[in-house]
Amino acid sequence: MSVRRYSDAVTTGRVGEERDRAVFEYALLRVVPRVERGECVNAGVIVYCQERAFLAARAEVDEARLLALDPGVDVAGVRRALEAVEALCRGGAVAGAAGRERPGQRFRWLTAPRSTIVQPGPIHGGLTEDPAVEVERLLDRLVR
C-alpha cells in the first residue's frame, strides 16, 4: 500500500477522465469610496495557489459604477492602488522590498483586513487545474 501526499492526489472527473487539481485561494478586491456608507464595487481578484507557487491579481475598474457611488472619488488613485496590488503579486524589484517575499506571504499581506478605499474581501478556496485560468474566470464572474 502506498501513501500519496495530498498535493499528489488525482481527482477523477467524467468517466475515464482524470485531472490534476490543486487547492487555490482567492479574494475579491473591492473599492469602497465612502467607508462610512459601506457600499462597494468589485474591482479585481487575487488568486494564490501554494502548490504551484502562483500569485496573481487582475483588476478592472468600472468607472461609471464607481462614480455612481461617489461622484467625487479619485478614480486615478483607485487605479494606482489596484496597479500596485497587481505589481506586488508579480513580485520583483518593481514591487519593492515586499516583492522579494514568498507568494504566500504577499497573499496574506494583501488580503489582511484594512479600512482603505481599496479593500480585500474574505478569502475563499477551491480546486483548479490552472490557477491562471481561475484569475480570468473569477474576474468574469465576480467583477465584469
Helices and strands as residue ranges (DSSP letters): G 6-8, E 10-12, E 18-20, E 22-31, E 41-49, E 54-59, H 63-69, H 75-90, G 93-95, G 97-100, H 103-110, E 118-128, H 131-142
